Amino acid sequence: MDTKQDVEGIRPTHVVTCFLMRNDGTEPHILTVRRSQKVGSYHGHWAGISGFVEPGVTPEEQAFTEIREETSLSREQVRMLRRGKIVEYVDVELKRHFYVHPFLFYVLTPAAIKTDWEATEMRWIVPAELHNLTTVPRLPEAYESASQGEEVP
């Protein structure tokens, strides 16, 4: 992954966004979390489980790491279903060109979720409700990409 600056001074930044799904009701729900004031950007916005892709780590591995850190769920408590195409977003204020790697996971033990300091609240929603929330940029598009993405065996 490229870490040098683009011509405009905007830094390429790879992040993962994980959509955790449960299906124990009449229709599937996904987990959204409200970002705390302690995170670097988009305070108070709703998001999936997300984080920067660390150097030398694949987006898939980073996805599992973020889920473990932010929800306390182990690899055995989730199943990766789909890997979406990258969704791009340029934030001129933050001077970042985000490359969002979206993933869809099924949660085997939703009651075991314990959020960390990065979230002030969590909510299970029907995916169509994403449009009603103040989200991080391009979150509905990232969900669409994840839900329509390549199936993971």
N, C-alpha and C positions, 0 to 999 in steps of 0.2 A: 504494500500500500504506500502510495506516495505521500510524503510528509512535507515536501518543499512547497513554498507558497506559489499560488497562481500569479499570473501577471498583475492582476488587480489587487494583489495583497490578500486575497481570500484563500484561506487554508482548506485543503481537502480534509474532511473529517468523516471517518467511517464509524457508524454506530449500528447497534442491533436494536430492534424493537420486537419484543415477544408478546404475542397475543395468547393469553391462557384461556382456554375454553372449558366450560363444564356443560354437561347435557343431562342434568338430573331433573329437569322440569319439562314443560311442554315444548320448549324450543331452546336451542343453544344460547348461552350467555358468555360474554368475554369479560375478563377482569380489566378494569381501568383503575389507575391510581392518580391521586392529585399530588403534584410535585411540591415538595416542601421549599421553604425559603433557604435551606441549607445546600441545595443543589446549585449548579453553576448558571442555569438559565431556565427560562419559561416557568418561573415560580407561580404556583397556584393553577397551572394548566393540567389538564388530564392527559394521561399517556398510557402506553403499555409498559411492560417491564423492559427497561432499556439501559444502554450504556455504551461507552466508547469501546471500539474494538482495539484491544491492546496489541502492540507490536509483536509479531511472531505467533499470534493466535488466530485461528480461523474464526469467521463469524459464527459458525455452528457451535464451536467450543465456547465462545464468548457468550452466546445465548444461554447455555446451561449455567455458566458462571453467574450471569446477572440474575437468573431465576433463583439460584441458590442464595445469593447475597441479599436479594430484595424481598424474597418470599419465604425463605427457610425451607423450600421444597428441594428434595434431593433428585438426582437424575432418575431414580426409580419411581418417583411420584408423578412424573410427567412423561408424555410421549410426544416427540416431534412428529407432526403430521405433514406439514407443508413448508416449503422454502420459497418465498416470493422473489420476484425480480426487484432489483434495487430501485428505490424511490429517491429522487434527488430534490434538494431544496437549498437555495442560496439565501443565507441570512447576512445581509450587508452590514447590519449593526454589529453582529458578533464576528464579522469577517470570516465566516465559515461556509464552505460548500459541503453540506451534509449529504452523505451517501448512506441511506437507511437500508439495512439488510433486514427485511421483515420475515418473521417465522410464526407459524401457528402450532400451538401445543395443546394437547388434551391433558387436563389435570385429573389424575386418578383420586387425589385426596384433597378436594378444595377446602375442607374444614381445617386442614393443617396449615394454611397460609398465615404467616405472621410477617407483616411488612416491617421494613427497617426505617431508618431516619430519612430516607429519600422521599417517603410518602407521608402525607398527613391524613390520608383517608383512602379507602378502596371501595369500589362499587362494581357489582356484576351487572352488566347491561346487555340488552339485545343489540347486536352490531349496528342496526339502523339508528340507534340512539346516539352514536358517535357524533352525528351532525348537530345534535342539540347541546353538546358540551363545548366549552372553551378548551380546545386541545392544543398540544404541541403542533407545529406546522405539519401538514400533510398526513396526519394520523389516519383519517378515513381512507386515503389512497394507499397507505401502507397496509391497512387491514385488508383492503380489496386485493392488493398484490399477494399478501400472505394466504388469504383464503382461496385464491385462484391459482396459487403457485404450484410448483412441482411437488408431487407426492414424495415423501421420504419413506424408503422401504423399512 
